[in-house]
């Protein structure tokens, strides 16, 4: 920022010196130059403060989003564990029903076969 001010000051001084075609600079010209530099410096500081405020707002929003993201991750973990529990429970229940139906079909088939054998004899 200081480099910009020095460059601006130098260019203003050089252009004013050549535009007036004088070997010596006027005090009014120097005063005008310094006033314009001070005004430019004020503008730059105001822009800096505005940008700084925006950065602070963005960082606050980022913090809030991270907090919300963490809570969503906790909820997701809860629902995944719940889903895993129900998958396991359903799998166990399915195995039990398959075993029960298989035993019932075997008994019905065995009783029918014995009935047919009894009728034949």
N, CA, C and O of each residue as an XYZ file, in Angstrom:
484
protein
N       0.827     -1.176      0.000
C       0.000      0.000      0.000
C       0.878      1.249      0.000
O       0.555      2.238     -0.658
N       1.984      1.205      0.735
C       2.902      2.342      0.765
C       3.571      2.520     -0.589
O       3.842      3.641     -1.019
N       3.834      1.401     -1.254
C       4.449      1.487     -2.578
C       3.511      2.171     -3.558
O       3.942      2.971     -4.388
N       2.228      1.852     -3.456
C       1.246      2.491     -4.340
C       1.196      3.987     -4.097
O       1.138      4.777     -5.039
N       1.219      4.373     -2.826
C       1.168      5.802     -2.506
C       2.413      6.528     -3.011
O       2.320      7.650     -3.509
N       3.562      5.898     -2.884
C       4.798      6.520     -3.361
C       4.761      6.658     -4.880
O       5.159      7.686     -5.428
N       4.284      5.625     -5.548
C       4.199      5.684     -7.013
C       3.211      6.760     -7.445
O       3.481      7.523     -8.373
N       2.065      6.819     -6.770
C       1.070      7.850     -7.109
C       1.649      9.238     -6.870
O       1.503     10.130     -7.706
N       2.300      9.416     -5.741
C       2.915     10.710     -5.424
C       3.958     11.081     -6.468
O       3.984     12.216     -6.943
N       4.804     10.151     -6.824
C       5.848     10.419     -7.807
C       5.255     10.796     -9.161
O       5.697     11.759     -9.786
N       4.255     10.041     -9.615
C       3.664     10.348    -10.919
C       2.946     11.692    -10.908
O       2.994     12.437    -11.886
N       2.292     11.992     -9.816
C       1.589     13.286     -9.739
C       2.588     14.437     -9.740
O       2.387     15.450    -10.410
N       3.655     14.268     -8.989
C       4.674     15.326     -8.924
C       5.332     15.522    -10.293
O       5.517     16.656    -10.737
N       5.682     14.427    -10.958
C       6.352     14.525    -12.255
C       5.419     15.132    -13.292
O       5.830     16.020    -14.040
N       4.177     14.676    -13.353
C       3.246     15.215    -14.346
C       2.929     16.673    -14.090
O       2.804     17.463    -15.026
N       2.799     17.028    -12.827
C       2.520     18.442    -12.555
C       3.723     19.313    -12.894
O       3.567     20.449    -13.343
N       4.922     18.780    -12.679
C       6.127     19.562    -12.991
C       6.266     19.770    -14.489
O       6.613     20.865    -14.933
N       6.000     18.729    -15.273
C       6.125     18.867    -16.723
C       4.953     19.651    -17.315
O       5.117     20.354    -18.312
N       3.787     19.533    -16.714
C       2.645     20.249    -17.278
C       2.775     21.753    -17.070
O       2.296     22.529    -17.898
N       3.398     22.170    -16.010
C       3.537     23.607    -15.768
C       4.790     24.165    -16.434
O       4.955     25.381    -16.532
N       5.660     23.289    -16.887
C       6.894     23.676    -17.570
C       7.719     24.647    -16.731
O       8.240     25.648    -17.222
N       7.814     24.319    -15.475
C       8.633     25.122    -14.572
C       9.722     24.245    -14.003
O       9.561     23.030    -13.889
N      10.823     24.858    -13.648
C      11.902     24.105    -13.055
C      11.653     23.878    -11.575
O      12.169     22.928    -10.987
N      10.897     24.715    -11.005
C      10.626     24.645     -9.592
C       9.170     24.314     -9.354
O       8.295     24.795    -10.075
N       8.906     23.513     -8.367
C       7.523     23.163     -8.051
C       6.900     24.251     -7.195
O       7.541     24.839     -6.324
N       5.667     24.490     -7.466
C       4.897     25.436     -6.684
C       4.511     24.811     -5.355
O       4.305     23.599     -5.292
N       4.409     25.573     -4.327
C       3.954     25.072     -3.028
C       2.490     24.641     -3.139
O       2.085     23.657     -2.520
N       1.714     25.357     -3.908
C       0.300     24.988     -4.084
C       0.180     23.630     -4.780
O      -0.687     22.823     -4.444
N       1.047     23.394     -5.735
C       1.018     22.109     -6.443
C       1.364     20.973     -5.489
O       0.721     19.924     -5.511
N       2.365     21.177     -4.663
C       2.747     20.151     -3.692
C       1.622     19.934     -2.688
O       1.317     18.799     -2.322
N       1.009     21.023     -2.247
C      -0.091     20.906     -1.287
C      -1.258     20.153     -1.922
O      -1.859     19.277     -1.301
N      -1.567     20.507     -3.163
C      -2.656     19.820     -3.867
C      -2.345     18.330     -4.033
O      -3.223     17.480     -3.885
N      -1.101     18.036     -4.337
C      -0.673     16.650     -4.519
C      -0.802     15.867     -3.213
O      -1.316     14.748     -3.197
N      -0.332     16.463     -2.127
C      -0.425     15.773     -0.839
C      -1.875     15.604     -0.409
O      -2.227     14.586      0.186
N      -2.714     16.582     -0.700
C      -4.137     16.456     -0.363
C      -4.789     15.316     -1.137
O      -5.573     14.545     -0.582
N      -4.461     15.216     -2.415
C      -5.031     14.123     -3.201
C      -4.527     12.769     -2.712
O      -5.266     11.784     -2.726
N      -3.267     12.722     -2.280
C      -2.724     11.462     -1.742
C      -3.413     11.109     -0.430
O      -3.737      9.944     -0.198
N      -3.642     12.092      0.425
C      -4.330     11.839      1.694
C      -5.749     11.336      1.434
O      -6.211     10.413      2.105
N      -6.438     11.935      0.468
C      -7.798     11.488      0.134
C      -7.776     10.059     -0.410
O      -8.627      9.239     -0.064
N      -6.818      9.783     -1.244
C      -6.703      8.415     -1.788
C      -6.400      7.422     -0.676
O      -6.917      6.304     -0.674
N      -5.564      7.830      0.265
C      -5.237      6.983      1.414
C      -6.492      6.708      2.245
O      -6.699      5.580      2.691
N      -7.322      7.712      2.455
C      -8.568      7.531      3.209
C      -9.498      6.559      2.488
O     -10.113      5.696      3.115
N      -9.595      6.706      1.169
C     -10.441      5.793      0.394
C      -9.948      4.352      0.514
O     -10.735      3.421      0.681
N      -8.647      4.194      0.425
C      -8.064      2.846      0.526
C      -8.327      2.249      1.911
O      -8.655      1.068      2.025
N      -8.186      3.051      2.948
C      -8.459      2.560      4.313
C      -9.926      2.176      4.484
O     -10.230      1.162      5.113
N     -10.840      2.979      3.929
C     -12.266      2.655      4.016
C     -12.564      1.341      3.288
O     -13.309      0.498      3.787
N     -11.972      1.181      2.100
C     -12.161     -0.070      1.370
C     -11.591     -1.252      2.149
O     -12.177     -2.335      2.166
N     -10.447     -1.038      2.792
C      -9.838     -2.087      3.594
C     -10.745     -2.489      4.749
O     -10.922     -3.677      5.018
N     -11.319     -1.503      5.433
C     -12.216     -1.808      6.552
C     -13.482     -2.515      6.071
O     -13.981     -3.420      6.740
N     -13.998     -2.106      4.920
C     -15.189     -2.772      4.378
C     -14.873     -4.228      4.032
O     -15.663     -5.125      4.326
N     -13.731     -4.455      3.415
C     -13.331     -5.826      3.073
C     -13.099     -6.641      4.339
O     -13.454     -7.819      4.397
N     -12.509     -6.022      5.345
C     -12.265     -6.705      6.613
C     -13.582     -7.131      7.267
O     -13.683     -8.235      7.803
N     -14.580     -6.261      7.221
C     -15.896     -6.604      7.785
C     -16.518     -7.767      7.023
O     -17.095     -8.673      7.624
N     -16.399     -7.741      5.702
C     -16.951     -8.836      4.897
C     -16.256    -10.157      5.221
O     -16.900    -11.202      5.306
N     -14.946    -10.099      5.399
C     -14.202    -11.321      5.745
C     -14.658    -11.848      7.097
O     -14.814    -13.057      7.267
N     -14.874    -10.961      8.061
C     -15.356    -11.394      9.370
C     -16.736    -12.033      9.274
O     -16.996    -13.043      9.927
N     -17.625    -11.454      8.464
C     -18.960    -12.019      8.281
C     -18.877    -13.399      7.627
O     -19.575    -14.331      8.027
N     -18.019    -13.514      6.621
C     -17.878    -14.793      5.927
C     -17.309    -15.853      6.869
O     -17.755    -17.000      6.850
N     -16.336    -15.481      7.686
C     -15.766    -16.462      8.615
C     -16.789    -16.879      9.659
O     -16.807    -18.038     10.073
N     -17.648    -15.952     10.093
C     -18.724    -16.296     11.043
C     -19.713    -17.252     10.383
O     -20.131    -18.238     10.990
N     -20.086    -16.957      9.137
C     -20.992    -17.846      8.416
C     -20.360    -19.215      8.213
O     -21.040    -20.237      8.309
N     -19.059    -19.237      7.932
C     -18.350    -20.502      7.749
C     -18.367    -21.307      9.049
O     -18.563    -22.522      9.025
N     -18.164    -20.635     10.177
C     -18.206    -21.320     11.472
C     -19.583    -21.905     11.721
O     -19.702    -23.045     12.171
N     -20.639    -21.127     11.429
C     -22.003    -21.619     11.611
C     -22.289    -22.810     10.703
O     -22.933    -23.772     11.121
N     -21.812    -22.747      9.462
C     -22.021    -23.865      8.536
C     -21.272    -25.117      8.994
O     -21.786    -26.229      8.868
N     -20.073    -24.940      9.520
C     -19.332    -26.093     10.041
C     -20.053    -26.723     11.222
O     -20.108    -27.947     11.344
N     -20.603    -25.887     12.088
C     -21.359    -26.383     13.238
C     -22.591    -27.157     12.763
O     -22.885    -28.237     13.277
N     -23.303    -26.609     11.792
C     -24.484    -27.278     11.240
C     -24.096    -28.583     10.553
O     -24.798    -29.587     10.677
N     -22.982    -28.567      9.829
C     -22.490    -29.766      9.150
C     -22.170    -30.864     10.163
O     -22.490    -32.031      9.935
N     -21.545    -30.498     11.275
C     -21.229    -31.482     12.309
C     -22.493    -32.093     12.905
O     -22.540    -33.297     13.155
N     -23.515    -31.273     13.132
C     -24.759    -31.818     13.674
C     -25.430    -32.755     12.671
O     -26.011    -33.768     13.059
N     -25.350    -32.416     11.371
C     -25.916    -33.298     10.347
C     -25.147    -34.621     10.275
O     -25.739    -35.681     10.076
N     -23.843    -34.548     10.438
C     -23.046    -35.776     10.429
C     -23.407    -36.673     11.611
O     -23.450    -37.895     11.470
N     -23.667    -36.076     12.772
C     -24.088    -36.863     13.935
C     -25.440    -37.530     13.670
O     -25.639    -38.702     13.990
N     -26.366    -36.766     13.083
C     -27.678    -37.338     12.761
C     -27.541    -38.469     11.746
O     -28.206    -39.498     11.862
N     -26.686    -38.276     10.764
C     -26.475    -39.301      9.744
C     -25.900    -40.569     10.374
O     -26.324    -41.676     10.042
N     -24.956    -40.412     11.261
C     -24.379    -41.567     11.950
C     -25.448    -42.301     12.765
O     -25.486    -43.531     12.784
N     -26.313    -41.540     13.436
C     -27.400    -42.138     14.217
C     -28.320    -42.949     13.314
O     -28.666    -44.086     13.637
N     -28.717    -42.374     12.189
C     -29.633    -43.081     11.302
C     -28.969    -44.269     10.611
O     -29.632    -45.270     10.338
N     -27.674    -44.173     10.326
C     -26.975    -45.321      9.746
C     -26.920    -46.482     10.731
O     -27.129    -47.634     10.353
N     -26.638    -46.176     11.997
C     -26.593    -47.248     12.988
C     -27.978    -47.852     13.194
O     -28.113    -49.058     13.399
N     -29.002    -47.008     13.138
C     -30.376    -47.499     13.255
C     -30.715    -48.403     12.067
O     -31.334    -49.455     12.234
N     -30.309    -47.987     10.881
C     -30.564    -48.777      9.682
C     -29.843    -50.125      9.760
O     -30.408    -51.157      9.398
N     -28.610    -50.110     10.230
C     -27.867    -51.362     10.383
C     -28.554    -52.293     11.380
O     -28.608    -53.504     11.171
N     -29.074    -51.725     12.457
C     -29.776    -52.548     13.442
C     -30.994    -53.211     12.817
O     -31.224    -54.405     13.006
N     -31.775    -52.433     12.071
C     -32.983    -52.999     11.458
C     -32.643    -54.013     10.366
O     -33.356    -55.002     10.196
N     -31.574    -53.775      9.637
C     -31.153    -54.762      8.634
C     -30.798    -56.084      9.304
O     -31.198    -57.154      8.846
N     -30.046    -55.996     10.387
C     -29.653    -57.207     11.113
C     -30.874    -57.912     11.695
O     -31.000    -59.133     11.597
N     -31.775    -57.132     12.303
C     -32.974    -57.721     12.903
C     -33.841    -58.383     11.837
O     -34.357    -59.479     12.054
N     -34.004    -57.737     10.701
C     -34.812    -58.300      9.620
C     -34.158    -59.557      9.057
O     -34.848    -60.517      8.715
N     -32.853    -59.554      8.961
C     -32.140    -60.724      8.474
C     -32.343    -61.913      9.413
O     -32.599    -63.029      8.962
N     -32.228    -61.670     10.711
C     -32.435    -62.741     11.691
C     -33.875    -63.257     11.646
O     -34.116    -64.461     11.726
N     -34.818    -62.337     11.518
C     -36.229    -62.723     11.458
C     -36.514    -63.529     10.186
O     -37.271    -64.499     10.216
N     -35.907    -63.123      9.081
C     -36.097    -63.843      7.816
C     -35.543    -65.264      7.929
O     -36.173    -66.216      7.468
N     -34.372    -65.408      8.539
C     -33.807    -66.744      8.731
C     -34.730    -67.616      9.574
O     -34.905    -68.796      9.270
N     -35.317    -67.063     10.617
C     -36.227    -67.826     11.481
C     -37.460    -68.273     10.703
O     -37.872    -69.428     10.817
N     -38.061    -67.370      9.909
C     -39.256    -67.732      9.147
C     -38.942    -68.776      8.076
O     -39.749    -69.673      7.829
N     -37.784    -68.666      7.445
C     -37.404    -69.667      6.439
C     -37.270    -71.045      7.094
O     -37.739    -72.044      6.547
N     -36.641    -71.094      8.247
C     -36.497    -72.358      8.969
C     -37.861    -72.922      9.355
O     -38.104    -74.118      9.197
N     -38.754    -72.066      9.860
C     -40.090    -72.515     10.275
C     -40.878    -73.045      9.089
O     -41.485    -74.111      9.187
N     -40.885    -72.325      7.969
C     -41.631    -72.750      6.786
C     -41.047    -74.045      6.231
O     -41.791    -74.921      5.790
N     -39.726    -74.172      6.250
C     -39.093    -75.396      5.758
C     -39.488    -76.597      6.618
O     -39.795    -77.668      6.093
N     -39.481    -76.420      7.910
C     -39.882    -77.512      8.811
C     -41.351    -77.880      8.580
O     -41.691    -79.062      8.522
N     -42.223    -76.868      8.449
C     -43.647    -77.141      8.210
C     -43.855    -77.879      6.889
O     -44.630    -78.833      6.831
N     -43.177    -77.451      5.839
C     -43.308    -78.128      4.547
C     -42.774    -79.559      4.623
O     -43.345    -80.474      4.029
N     -41.693    -79.741      5.347
C     -41.152    -81.083      5.511
C     -42.143    -81.971      6.251
O     -42.378    -83.112      5.852
N     -42.725    -81.447      7.336
C     -43.713    -82.243      8.093
C     -44.937    -82.577      7.251
O     -45.422    -83.709      7.277
N     -45.442    -81.589      6.499
C     -46.606    -81.832      5.641
C     -46.257    -82.863      4.579
O     -47.052    -83.767      4.322
N     -45.111    -82.754      3.969
C     -44.679    -83.718      2.957
C     -44.494    -85.103      3.561
O     -44.903    -86.098      2.963
N     -43.887    -85.178      4.734
C     -43.653    -86.461      5.381
C     -44.970    -87.136      5.759
O     -45.154    -88.336      5.555
N     -45.907    -86.310      6.333
C     -47.218    -86.872      6.709
C     -47.968    -87.323      5.466
O     -48.604    -88.377      5.485
N     -47.910    -86.549      4.381
C     -48.590    -86.949      3.145
C     -47.979    -88.232      2.577
O     -48.708    -89.116      2.127
N     -46.679    -88.340      2.595
C     -46.015    -89.532      2.080
C     -46.382    -90.762      2.924
O     -46.623    -91.842      2.385
N     -46.421    -90.587      4.247
C     -46.813    -91.696      5.113
C     -48.275    -92.077      4.858
O     -48.630    -93.256      4.869
N     -49.124    -91.056      4.626
C     -50.538    -91.339      4.335
C     -50.690    -92.110      3.045
O     -51.490    -93.042      2.965
N     -49.927    -91.728      2.031
C     -49.994    -92.423      0.747
C     -49.463    -93.848      0.908
O     -50.041    -94.767      0.327
N     -48.424    -94.065      1.644
C     -47.864    -95.392      1.871
C     -48.856    -96.267      2.663
O     -48.982    -97.464      2.407
N     -49.544    -95.654      3.613
C     -50.538    -96.381      4.397
C     -51.705    -96.826      3.518
O     -52.223    -97.931      3.681
N     -52.122    -95.956      2.578
C     -53.234    -96.276      1.670
C     -52.821    -97.399      0.716
O     -53.629    -98.267      0.387
N     -51.592    -97.378      0.283
C     -51.125    -98.386     -0.671
C     -51.053    -99.751     -0.002
O     -51.337   -100.741     -0.677
N     -50.707    -99.878      1.234
C     -50.550   -101.158      1.903
C     -51.879   -101.652      2.308
O     -51.986   -102.728      2.895
